[in-house]
Amino acid sequence: MPEERSNSDNDQQSGPSLSRIIRSTLAGAIGVQSNKNREEDFKNGNIWVYVVSGIIFTALFILTITTVVKIALSTS
């Protein structure tokens, strides 16, 4: 029986869902992440998941801004 319990515990501690990671990354990026949510993220998740998602978000943000500026400059 203890093995079954440990397997269910591992399933619960498998980490945050993709939607949770995206929501936390966006909230952190614009500065509205609550302290409670931040603590829960790092308690239940791996820091590297959030580091990688932050890097991906930053790269996409820079690409988007660069594209918008290039389009704006080419039309003027």
PDB file with SEQRES, HELIX, SHEET and CRYST1 records, atoms N, CA, C and O in Angstrom:
SEQRES   1 A   76  MET PRO GLU GLU ARG SER ASN SER ASP ASN ASP GLN GLN          
SEQRES   2 A   76  SER GLY PRO SER LEU SER ARG ILE ILE ARG SER THR LEU          
SEQRES   3 A   76  ALA GLY ALA ILE GLY VAL GLN SER ASN LYS ASN ARG GLU          
SEQRES   4 A   76  GLU ASP PHE LYS ASN GLY ASN ILE TRP VAL TYR VAL VAL          
SEQRES   5 A   76  SER GLY ILE ILE PHE THR ALA LEU PHE ILE LEU THR ILE          
SEQRES   6 A   76  THR THR VAL VAL LYS ILE ALA LEU SER THR SER                  
HELIX    1 AA1 PRO A    2  GLN A   12  1                                  11    
HELIX    2 AA2 LEU A   18  ILE A   30  1                                  13    
HELIX    3 AA3 ASN A   35  ASN A   44  1                                  10    
HELIX    4 AA4 ILE A   47  THR A   75  1                                  29    
CRYST1    1.000    1.000    1.000  90.00  90.00  90.00 P 1           1          
ATOM      1  N   MET A   1       0.790  -1.205   0.000  1.00  0.00           N  
ATOM      2  CA  MET A   1       0.000   0.000   0.000  1.00  0.00           C  
ATOM      3  C   MET A   1       0.836   1.275   0.000  1.00  0.00           C  
ATOM      4  O   MET A   1       0.480   2.224  -0.699  1.00  0.00           O  
ATOM      5  N   PRO A   2       1.940   1.337   0.760  1.00  0.00           N  
ATOM      6  CA  PRO A   2       2.726   2.562   0.747  1.00  0.00           C  
ATOM      7  C   PRO A   2       3.234   2.910  -0.649  1.00  0.00           C  
ATOM      8  O   PRO A   2       3.383   4.088  -0.976  1.00  0.00           O  
ATOM      9  N   GLU A   3       3.501   1.896  -1.477  1.00  0.00           N  
ATOM     10  CA  GLU A   3       3.974   2.195  -2.831  1.00  0.00           C  
ATOM     11  C   GLU A   3       2.922   2.936  -3.629  1.00  0.00           C  
ATOM     12  O   GLU A   3       3.236   3.868  -4.369  1.00  0.00           O  
ATOM     13  N   GLU A   4       1.640   2.511  -3.474  1.00  0.00           N  
ATOM     14  CA  GLU A   4       0.563   3.177  -4.194  1.00  0.00           C  
ATOM     15  C   GLU A   4       0.444   4.625  -3.756  1.00  0.00           C  
ATOM     16  O   GLU A   4       0.211   5.508  -4.581  1.00  0.00           O  
ATOM     17  N   ARG A   5       0.601   4.872  -2.477  1.00  0.00           N  
ATOM     18  CA  ARG A   5       0.499   6.228  -1.968  1.00  0.00           C  
ATOM     19  C   ARG A   5       1.636   7.089  -2.498  1.00  0.00           C  
ATOM     20  O   ARG A   5       1.423   8.246  -2.859  1.00  0.00           O  
ATOM     21  N   SER A   6       2.848   6.530  -2.548  1.00  0.00           N  
ATOM     22  CA  SER A   6       3.979   7.308  -3.040  1.00  0.00           C  
ATOM     23  C   SER A   6       3.840   7.603  -4.529  1.00  0.00           C  
ATOM     24  O   SER A   6       4.285   8.655  -4.988  1.00  0.00           O  
ATOM     25  N   ASN A   7       3.228   6.690  -5.297  1.00  0.00           N  
ATOM     26  CA  ASN A   7       2.997   6.951  -6.720  1.00  0.00           C  
ATOM     27  C   ASN A   7       2.008   8.084  -6.907  1.00  0.00           C  
ATOM     28  O   ASN A   7       2.204   8.930  -7.779  1.00  0.00           O  
ATOM     29  N   SER A   8       0.949   8.120  -6.108  1.00  0.00           N  
ATOM     30  CA  SER A   8      -0.011   9.207  -6.233  1.00  0.00           C  
ATOM     31  C   SER A   8       0.611  10.523  -5.770  1.00  0.00           C  
ATOM     32  O   SER A   8       0.293  11.583  -6.307  1.00  0.00           O  
ATOM     33  N   ASP A   9       1.501  10.456  -4.772  1.00  0.00           N  
ATOM     34  CA  ASP A   9       2.200  11.670  -4.338  1.00  0.00           C  
ATOM     35  C   ASP A   9       3.104  12.179  -5.453  1.00  0.00           C  
ATOM     36  O   ASP A   9       3.188  13.387  -5.674  1.00  0.00           O  
ATOM     37  N   ASN A  10       3.783  11.275  -6.161  1.00  0.00           N  
ATOM     38  CA  ASN A  10       4.641  11.682  -7.268  1.00  0.00           C  
ATOM     39  C   ASN A  10       3.837  12.311  -8.384  1.00  0.00           C  
ATOM     40  O   ASN A  10       4.305  13.253  -9.024  1.00  0.00           O  
ATOM     41  N   ASP A  11       2.617  11.803  -8.636  1.00  0.00           N  
ATOM     42  CA  ASP A  11       1.772  12.384  -9.672  1.00  0.00           C  
ATOM     43  C   ASP A  11       1.378  13.807  -9.310  1.00  0.00           C  
ATOM     44  O   ASP A  11       1.335  14.684 -10.173  1.00  0.00           O  
ATOM     45  N   GLN A  12       1.090  14.036  -8.032  1.00  0.00           N  
ATOM     46  CA  GLN A  12       0.705  15.372  -7.603  1.00  0.00           C  
ATOM     47  C   GLN A  12       1.892  16.331  -7.637  1.00  0.00           C  
ATOM     48  O   GLN A  12       1.703  17.532  -7.831  1.00  0.00           O  
ATOM     49  N   GLN A  13       3.111  15.824  -7.452  1.00  0.00           N  
ATOM     50  CA  GLN A  13       4.295  16.660  -7.421  1.00  0.00           C  
ATOM     51  C   GLN A  13       5.023  16.666  -8.758  1.00  0.00           C  
ATOM     52  O   GLN A  13       6.195  17.037  -8.822  1.00  0.00           O  
ATOM     53  N   SER A  14       4.337  16.255  -9.832  1.00  0.00           N  
ATOM     54  CA  SER A  14       4.991  16.178 -11.129  1.00  0.00           C  
ATOM     55  C   SER A  14       5.330  17.563 -11.669  1.00  0.00           C  
ATOM     56  O   SER A  14       6.154  17.685 -12.576  1.00  0.00           O  
ATOM     57  N   GLY A  15       4.725  18.579 -11.142  1.00  0.00           N  
ATOM     58  CA  GLY A  15       5.037  19.936 -11.548  1.00  0.00           C  
ATOM     59  C   GLY A  15       3.815  20.674 -12.021  1.00  0.00           C  
ATOM     60  O   GLY A  15       2.740  20.093 -12.168  1.00  0.00           O  
ATOM     61  N   PRO A  16       3.980  21.952 -12.258  1.00  0.00           N  
ATOM     62  CA  PRO A  16       2.853  22.776 -12.681  1.00  0.00           C  
ATOM     63  C   PRO A  16       2.464  22.490 -14.128  1.00  0.00           C  
ATOM     64  O   PRO A  16       3.279  22.016 -14.919  1.00  0.00           O  
ATOM     65  N   SER A  17       1.225  22.780 -14.458  1.00  0.00           N  
ATOM     66  CA  SER A  17       0.743  22.587 -15.826  1.00  0.00           C  
ATOM     67  C   SER A  17       1.298  23.686 -16.733  1.00  0.00           C  
ATOM     68  O   SER A  17       1.793  24.712 -16.265  1.00  0.00           O  
ATOM     69  N   LEU A  18       1.202  23.449 -18.017  1.00  0.00           N  
ATOM     70  CA  LEU A  18       1.687  24.424 -18.996  1.00  0.00           C  
ATOM     71  C   LEU A  18       0.954  25.753 -18.855  1.00  0.00           C  
ATOM     72  O   LEU A  18       1.566  26.817 -18.946  1.00  0.00           O  
ATOM     73  N   SER A  19      -0.362  25.690 -18.634  1.00  0.00           N  
ATOM     74  CA  SER A  19      -1.126  26.937 -18.480  1.00  0.00           C  
ATOM     75  C   SER A  19      -0.684  27.704 -17.235  1.00  0.00           C  
ATOM     76  O   SER A  19      -0.646  28.934 -17.242  1.00  0.00           O  
ATOM     77  N   ARG A  20      -0.350  26.979 -16.169  1.00  0.00           N  
ATOM     78  CA  ARG A  20       0.128  27.622 -14.934  1.00  0.00           C  
ATOM     79  C   ARG A  20       1.474  28.315 -15.169  1.00  0.00           C  
ATOM     80  O   ARG A  20       1.704  29.423 -14.685  1.00  0.00           O  
ATOM     81  N   ILE A  21       2.353  27.651 -15.915  1.00  0.00           N  
ATOM     82  CA  ILE A  21       3.669  28.220 -16.215  1.00  0.00           C  
ATOM     83  C   ILE A  21       3.514  29.472 -17.069  1.00  0.00           C  
ATOM     84  O   ILE A  21       4.164  30.483 -16.801  1.00  0.00           O  
ATOM     85  N   ILE A  22       2.667  29.421 -18.088  1.00  0.00           N  
ATOM     86  CA  ILE A  22       2.453  30.578 -18.961  1.00  0.00           C  
ATOM     87  C   ILE A  22       1.838  31.728 -18.169  1.00  0.00           C  
ATOM     88  O   ILE A  22       2.272  32.874 -18.287  1.00  0.00           O  
ATOM     89  N   ARG A  23       0.825  31.417 -17.362  1.00  0.00           N  
ATOM     90  CA  ARG A  23       0.168  32.464 -16.566  1.00  0.00           C  
ATOM     91  C   ARG A  23       1.150  33.116 -15.596  1.00  0.00           C  
ATOM     92  O   ARG A  23       1.149  34.337 -15.440  1.00  0.00           O  
ATOM     93  N   SER A  24       1.987  32.311 -14.946  1.00  0.00           N  
ATOM     94  CA  SER A  24       2.961  32.846 -14.002  1.00  0.00           C  
ATOM     95  C   SER A  24       4.029  33.670 -14.711  1.00  0.00           C  
ATOM     96  O   SER A  24       4.459  34.705 -14.202  1.00  0.00           O  
ATOM     97  N   THR A  25       4.458  33.211 -15.890  1.00  0.00           N  
ATOM     98  CA  THR A  25       5.464  33.949 -16.657  1.00  0.00           C  
ATOM     99  C   THR A  25       4.927  35.307 -17.089  1.00  0.00           C  
ATOM    100  O   THR A  25       5.608  36.322 -16.945  1.00  0.00           O  
ATOM    101  N   LEU A  26       3.717  35.327 -17.613  1.00  0.00           N  
ATOM    102  CA  LEU A  26       3.122  36.599 -18.044  1.00  0.00           C  
ATOM    103  C   LEU A  26       2.881  37.537 -16.867  1.00  0.00           C  
ATOM    104  O   LEU A  26       3.136  38.738 -16.960  1.00  0.00           O  
ATOM    105  N   ALA A  27       2.388  36.986 -15.764  1.00  0.00           N  
ATOM    106  CA  ALA A  27       2.149  37.821 -14.579  1.00  0.00           C  
ATOM    107  C   ALA A  27       3.460  38.384 -14.043  1.00  0.00           C  
ATOM    108  O   ALA A  27       3.521  39.547 -13.646  1.00  0.00           O  
ATOM    109  N   GLY A  28       4.501  37.570 -14.030  1.00  0.00           N  
ATOM    110  CA  GLY A  28       5.809  38.044 -13.575  1.00  0.00           C  
ATOM    111  C   GLY A  28       6.405  39.074 -14.516  1.00  0.00           C  
ATOM    112  O   GLY A  28       7.071  40.012 -14.077  1.00  0.00           O  
ATOM    113  N   ALA A  29       6.169  38.903 -15.809  1.00  0.00           N  
ATOM    114  CA  ALA A  29       6.729  39.827 -16.804  1.00  0.00           C  
ATOM    115  C   ALA A  29       6.130  41.232 -16.681  1.00  0.00           C  
ATOM    116  O   ALA A  29       6.831  42.229 -16.853  1.00  0.00           O  
ATOM    117  N   ILE A  30       4.839  41.300 -16.384  1.00  0.00           N  
ATOM    118  CA  ILE A  30       4.232  42.630 -16.277  1.00  0.00           C  
ATOM    119  C   ILE A  30       4.179  43.119 -14.838  1.00  0.00           C  
ATOM    120  O   ILE A  30       3.701  44.222 -14.573  1.00  0.00           O  
ATOM    121  N   GLY A  31       4.673  42.298 -13.898  1.00  0.00           N  
ATOM    122  CA  GLY A  31       4.824  42.753 -12.524  1.00  0.00           C  
ATOM    123  C   GLY A  31       3.595  42.658 -11.661  1.00  0.00           C  
ATOM    124  O   GLY A  31       3.466  43.414 -10.698  1.00  0.00           O  
ATOM    125  N   VAL A  32       2.681  41.753 -11.973  1.00  0.00           N  
ATOM    126  CA  VAL A  32       1.470  41.627 -11.162  1.00  0.00           C  
ATOM    127  C   VAL A  32       1.373  40.274 -10.457  1.00  0.00           C  
ATOM    128  O   VAL A  32       0.303  39.905  -9.972  1.00  0.00           O  
ATOM    129  N   GLN A  33       2.471  39.538 -10.397  1.00  0.00           N  
ATOM    130  CA  GLN A  33       2.492  38.231  -9.734  1.00  0.00           C  
ATOM    131  C   GLN A  33       2.375  38.431  -8.227  1.00  0.00           C  
ATOM    132  O   GLN A  33       3.176  39.152  -7.631  1.00  0.00           O  
ATOM    133  N   SER A  34       1.390  37.801  -7.617  1.00  0.00           N  
ATOM    134  CA  SER A  34       1.237  37.921  -6.166  1.00  0.00           C  
ATOM    135  C   SER A  34       2.301  37.090  -5.462  1.00  0.00           C  
ATOM    136  O   SER A  34       2.795  36.103  -6.007  1.00  0.00           O  
ATOM    137  N   ASN A  35       2.642  37.489  -4.274  1.00  0.00           N  
ATOM    138  CA  ASN A  35       3.649  36.775  -3.495  1.00  0.00           C  
ATOM    139  C   ASN A  35       3.193  35.345  -3.215  1.00  0.00           C  
ATOM    140  O   ASN A  35       4.005  34.420  -3.233  1.00  0.00           O  
ATOM    141  N   LYS A  36       1.904  35.161  -2.958  1.00  0.00           N  
ATOM    142  CA  LYS A  36       1.356  33.826  -2.696  1.00  0.00           C  
ATOM    143  C   LYS A  36       1.561  32.917  -3.917  1.00  0.00           C  
ATOM    144  O   LYS A  36       2.015  31.782  -3.774  1.00  0.00           O  
ATOM    145  N   ASN A  37       1.231  33.407  -5.102  1.00  0.00           N  
ATOM    146  CA  ASN A  37       1.402  32.602  -6.320  1.00  0.00           C  
ATOM    147  C   ASN A  37       2.870  32.321  -6.605  1.00  0.00           C  
ATOM    148  O   ASN A  37       3.221  31.221  -7.031  1.00  0.00           O  
ATOM    149  N   ARG A  38       3.717  33.295  -6.376  1.00  0.00           N  
ATOM    150  CA  ARG A  38       5.150  33.105  -6.609  1.00  0.00           C  
ATOM    151  C   ARG A  38       5.700  32.017  -5.692  1.00  0.00           C  
ATOM    152  O   ARG A  38       6.450  31.146  -6.133  1.00  0.00           O  
ATOM    153  N   GLU A  39       5.328  32.070  -4.430  1.00  0.00           N  
ATOM    154  CA  GLU A  39       5.791  31.046  -3.486  1.00  0.00           C  
ATOM    155  C   GLU A  39       5.272  29.665  -3.876  1.00  0.00           C  
ATOM    156  O   GLU A  39       6.003  28.679  -3.782  1.00  0.00           O  
ATOM    157  N   GLU A  40       4.028  29.589  -4.309  1.00  0.00           N  
ATOM    158  CA  GLU A  40       3.449  28.310  -4.731  1.00  0.00           C  
ATOM    159  C   GLU A  40       4.153  27.768  -5.976  1.00  0.00           C  
ATOM    160  O   GLU A  40       4.387  26.565  -6.085  1.00  0.00           O  
ATOM    161  N   ASP A  41       4.488  28.654  -6.909  1.00  0.00           N  
ATOM    162  CA  ASP A  41       5.187  28.236  -8.120  1.00  0.00           C  
ATOM    163  C   ASP A  41       6.520  27.578  -7.795  1.00  0.00           C  
ATOM    164  O   ASP A  41       6.838  26.514  -8.327  1.00  0.00           O  
ATOM    165  N   PHE A  42       7.287  28.198  -6.936  1.00  0.00           N  
ATOM    166  CA  PHE A  42       8.617  27.673  -6.637  1.00  0.00           C  
ATOM    167  C   PHE A  42       8.585  26.526  -5.633  1.00  0.00           C  
ATOM    168  O   PHE A  42       9.542  25.757  -5.539  1.00  0.00           O  
ATOM    169  N   LYS A  43       7.497  26.406  -4.886  1.00  0.00           N  
ATOM    170  CA  LYS A  43       7.348  25.275  -3.979  1.00  0.00           C  
ATOM    171  C   LYS A  43       6.980  24.010  -4.762  1.00  0.00           C  
ATOM    172  O   LYS A  43       7.482  22.927  -4.461  1.00  0.00           O  
ATOM    173  N   ASN A  44       6.113  24.145  -5.759  1.00  0.00           N  
ATOM    174  CA  ASN A  44       5.614  22.991  -6.500  1.00  0.00           C  
ATOM    175  C   ASN A  44       6.350  22.749  -7.815  1.00  0.00           C  
ATOM    176  O   ASN A  44       6.228  21.669  -8.392  1.00  0.00           O  
ATOM    177  N   GLY A  45       7.098  23.713  -8.292  1.00  0.00           N  
ATOM    178  CA  GLY A  45       7.734  23.563  -9.590  1.00  0.00           C  
ATOM    179  C   GLY A  45       9.238  23.663  -9.528  1.00  0.00           C  
ATOM    180  O   GLY A  45       9.822  23.938  -8.480  1.00  0.00           O  
ATOM    181  N   ASN A  46       9.841  23.439 -10.645  1.00  0.00           N  
ATOM    182  CA  ASN A  46      11.290  23.503 -10.795  1.00  0.00           C  
ATOM    183  C   ASN A  46      11.660  24.899 -11.299  1.00  0.00           C  
ATOM    184  O   ASN A  46      11.027  25.408 -12.224  1.00  0.00           O  
ATOM    185  N   ILE A  47      12.657  25.508 -10.712  1.00  0.00           N  
ATOM    186  CA  ILE A  47      13.031  26.870 -11.090  1.00  0.00           C  
ATOM    187  C   ILE A  47      13.429  26.958 -12.562  1.00  0.00           C  
ATOM    188  O   ILE A  47      13.190  27.975 -13.214  1.00  0.00           O  
ATOM    189  N   TRP A  48      14.040  25.883 -13.087  1.00  0.00           N  
ATOM    190  CA  TRP A  48      14.510  25.928 -14.476  1.00  0.00           C  
ATOM    191  C   TRP A  48      13.365  26.020 -15.476  1.00  0.00           C  
ATOM    192  O   TRP A  48      13.546  26.559 -16.568  1.00  0.00           O  
ATOM    193  N   VAL A  49      12.200  25.507 -15.126  1.00  0.00           N  
ATOM    194  CA  VAL A  49      11.033  25.634 -16.000  1.00  0.00           C  
ATOM    195  C   VAL A  49      10.675  27.105 -16.152  1.00  0.00           C  
ATOM    196  O   VAL A  49      10.352  27.558 -17.250  1.00  0.00           O  
ATOM    197  N   TYR A  50      10.730  27.844 -15.062  1.00  0.00           N  
ATOM    198  CA  TYR A  50      10.379  29.261 -15.097  1.00  0.00           C  
ATOM    199  C   TYR A  50      11.488  30.098 -15.734  1.00  0.00           C  
ATOM    200  O   TYR A  50      11.202  31.095 -16.398  1.00  0.00           O  
ATOM    201  N   VAL A  51      12.731  29.712 -15.544  1.00  0.00           N  
ATOM    202  CA  VAL A  51      13.847  30.419 -16.182  1.00  0.00           C  
ATOM    203  C   VAL A  51      13.745  30.271 -17.696  1.00  0.00           C  
ATOM    204  O   VAL A  51      13.866  31.253 -18.428  1.00  0.00           O  
ATOM    205  N   VAL A  52      13.522  29.049 -18.165  1.00  0.00           N  
ATOM    206  CA  VAL A  52      13.411  28.809 -19.606  1.00  0.00           C  
ATOM    207  C   VAL A  52      12.189  29.516 -20.179  1.00  0.00           C  
ATOM    208  O   VAL A  52      12.271  30.104 -21.257  1.00  0.00           O  
ATOM    209  N   SER A  53      11.060  29.469 -19.481  1.00  0.00           N  
ATOM    210  CA  SER A  53       9.870  30.153 -19.984  1.00  0.00           C  
ATOM    211  C   SER A  53      10.075  31.671 -20.010  1.00  0.00           C  
ATOM    212  O   SER A  53       9.559  32.347 -20.900  1.00  0.00           O  
ATOM    213  N   GLY A  54      10.813  32.203 -19.057  1.00  0.00           N  
ATOM    214  CA  GLY A  54      11.123  33.637 -19.066  1.00  0.00           C  
ATOM    215  C   GLY A  54      12.020  34.014 -20.225  1.00  0.00           C  
ATOM    216  O   GLY A  54      11.829  35.062 -20.841  1.00  0.00           O  
ATOM    217  N   ILE A  55      13.001  33.171 -20.532  1.00  0.00           N  
ATOM    218  CA  ILE A  55      13.890  33.430 -21.672  1.00  0.00           C  
ATOM    219  C   ILE A  55      13.107  33.363 -22.980  1.00  0.00           C  
ATOM    220  O   ILE A  55      13.283  34.209 -23.857  1.00  0.00           O  
ATOM    221  N   ILE A  56      12.242  32.354 -23.110  1.00  0.00           N  
ATOM    222  CA  ILE A  56      11.423  32.236 -24.322  1.00  0.00           C  
ATOM    223  C   ILE A  56      10.502  33.437 -24.462  1.00  0.00           C  
ATOM    224  O   ILE A  56      10.365  33.987 -25.555  1.00  0.00           O  
ATOM    225  N   PHE A  57       9.861  33.855 -23.355  1.00  0.00           N  
ATOM    226  CA  PHE A  57       8.986  35.022 -23.401  1.00  0.00           C  
ATOM    227  C   PHE A  57       9.755  36.277 -23.814  1.00  0.00           C  
ATOM    228  O   PHE A  57       9.281  37.060 -24.637  1.00  0.00           O  
ATOM    229  N   THR A  58      10.935  36.462 -23.241  1.00  0.00           N  
ATOM    230  CA  THR A  58      11.743  37.638 -23.572  1.00  0.00           C  
ATOM    231  C   THR A  58      12.147  37.641 -25.037  1.00  0.00           C  
ATOM    232  O   THR A  58      12.092  38.681 -25.693  1.00  0.00           O  
ATOM    233  N   ALA A  59      12.552  36.487 -25.556  1.00  0.00           N  
ATOM    234  CA  ALA A  59      12.934  36.388 -26.969  1.00  0.00           C  
ATOM    235  C   ALA A  59      11.743  36.692 -27.871  1.00  0.00           C  
ATOM    236  O   ALA A  59      11.882  37.424 -28.852  1.00  0.00           O  
ATOM    237  N   LEU A  60      10.574  36.139 -27.550  1.00  0.00           N  
ATOM    238  CA  LEU A  60       9.382  36.416 -28.356  1.00  0.00           C  
ATOM    239  C   LEU A  60       8.973  37.886 -28.269  1.00  0.00           C  
ATOM    240  O   LEU A  60       8.535  38.473 -29.258  1.00  0.00           O  
ATOM    241  N   PHE A  61       9.116  38.468 -27.100  1.00  0.00           N  
ATOM    242  CA  PHE A  61       8.781  39.882 -26.927  1.00  0.00           C  
ATOM    243  C   PHE A  61       9.700  40.758 -27.778  1.00  0.00           C  
ATOM    244  O   PHE A  61       9.234  41.669 -28.463  1.00  0.00           O  
ATOM    245  N   ILE A  62      10.990  40.485 -27.736  1.00  0.00           N  
ATOM    246  CA  ILE A  62      11.952  41.263 -28.533  1.00  0.00           C  
ATOM    247  C   ILE A  62      11.691  41.080 -30.019  1.00  0.00           C  
ATOM    248  O   ILE A  62      11.735  42.046 -30.781  1.00  0.00           O  
ATOM    249  N   LEU A  63      11.420  39.852 -30.437  1.00  0.00           N  
ATOM    250  CA  LEU A  63      11.103  39.592 -31.849  1.00  0.00           C  
ATOM    251  C   LEU A  63       9.846  40.344 -32.284  1.00  0.00           C  
ATOM    252  O   LEU A  63       9.805  40.907 -33.378  1.00  0.00           O  
ATOM    253  N   THR A  64       8.843  40.354 -31.446  1.00  0.00           N  
ATOM    254  CA  THR A  64       7.605  41.060 -31.771  1.00  0.00           C  
ATOM    255  C   THR A  64       7.836  42.559 -31.894  1.00  0.00           C  
ATOM    256  O   THR A  64       7.376  43.177 -32.854  1.00  0.00           O  
ATOM    257  N   ILE A  65       8.532  43.145 -30.951  1.00  0.00           N  
ATOM    258  CA  ILE A  65       8.809  44.590 -30.997  1.00  0.00           C  
ATOM    259  C   ILE A  65       9.651  44.929 -32.215  1.00  0.00           C  
ATOM    260  O   ILE A  65       9.385  45.923 -32.891  1.00  0.00           O  
ATOM    261  N   THR A  66      10.665  44.118 -32.505  1.00  0.00           N  
ATOM    262  CA  THR A  66      11.516  44.355 -33.680  1.00  0.00           C  
ATOM    263  C   THR A  66      10.706  44.291 -34.958  1.00  0.00           C  
ATOM    264  O   THR A  66      10.882  45.128 -35.843  1.00  0.00           O  
ATOM    265  N   THR A  67       9.824  43.316 -35.070  1.00  0.00           N  
ATOM    266  CA  THR A  67       8.983  43.175 -36.275  1.00  0.00           C  
ATOM    267  C   THR A  67       8.037  44.362 -36.422  1.00  0.00           C  
ATOM    268  O   THR A  67       7.882  44.897 -37.520  1.00  0.00           O  
ATOM    269  N   VAL A  68       7.415  44.773 -35.343  1.00  0.00           N  
ATOM    270  CA  VAL A  68       6.492  45.920 -35.404  1.00  0.00           C  
ATOM    271  C   VAL A  68       7.243  47.178 -35.819  1.00  0.00           C  
ATOM    272  O   VAL A  68       6.731  47.949 -36.630  1.00  0.00           O  
ATOM    273  N   VAL A  69       8.437  47.409 -35.290  1.00  0.00           N  
ATOM    274  CA  VAL A  69       9.225  48.594 -35.653  1.00  0.00           C  
ATOM    275  C   VAL A  69       9.624  48.536 -37.112  1.00  0.00           C  
ATOM    276  O   VAL A  69       9.532  49.546 -37.810  1.00  0.00           O  
ATOM    277  N   LYS A  70      10.067  47.376 -37.597  1.00  0.00           N  
ATOM    278  CA  LYS A  70      10.455  47.252 -39.006  1.00  0.00           C  
ATOM    279  C   LYS A  70       9.275  47.501 -39.921  1.00  0.00           C  
ATOM    280  O   LYS A  70       9.423  48.157 -40.952  1.00  0.00           O  
ATOM    281  N   ILE A  71       8.110  46.992 -39.567  1.00  0.00           N  
ATOM    282  CA  ILE A  71       6.918  47.232 -40.392  1.00  0.00           C  
ATOM    283  C   ILE A  71       6.556  48.709 -40.376  1.00  0.00           C  
ATOM    284  O   ILE A  71       6.213  49.277 -41.413  1.00  0.00           O  
ATOM    285  N   ALA A  72       6.631  49.330 -39.218  1.00  0.00           N  
ATOM    286  CA  ALA A  72       6.290  50.747 -39.105  1.00  0.00           C  
ATOM    287  C   ALA A  72       7.263  51.606 -39.909  1.00  0.00           C  
ATOM    288  O   ALA A  72       6.849  52.566 -40.560  1.00  0.00           O  
ATOM    289  N   LEU A  73       8.549  51.270 -39.870  1.00  0.00           N  
ATOM    290  CA  LEU A  73       9.530  52.056 -40.599  1.00  0.00           C  
ATOM    291  C   LEU A  73       9.438  51.832 -42.105  1.00  0.00           C  
ATOM    292  O   LEU A  73       9.724  52.750 -42.873  1.00  0.00           O  
ATOM    293  N   SER A  74       9.055  50.658 -42.542  1.00  0.00           N  
ATOM    294  CA  SER A  74       8.968  50.381 -43.973  1.00  0.00           C  
ATOM    295  C   SER A  74       7.748  51.043 -44.610  1.00  0.00           C  
ATOM    296  O   SER A  74       7.746  51.297 -45.815  1.00  0.00           O  
ATOM    297  N   THR A  75       6.727  51.320 -43.832  1.00  0.00           N  
ATOM    298  CA  THR A  75       5.524  51.948 -44.374  1.00  0.00           C  
ATOM    299  C   THR A  75       5.624  53.476 -44.383  1.00  0.00           C  
ATOM    300  O   THR A  75       4.812  54.146 -45.021  1.00  0.00           O  
ATOM    301  N   SER A  76       6.599  54.017 -43.691  1.00  0.00           N  
ATOM    302  CA  SER A  76       6.690  55.487 -43.642  1.00  0.00           C  
ATOM    303  C   SER A  76       7.672  56.028 -44.651  1.00  0.00           C  
ATOM    304  O   SER A  76       7.865  57.241 -44.737  1.00  0.00           O  
TER     305      SER A  76                                                      
END                                                                             
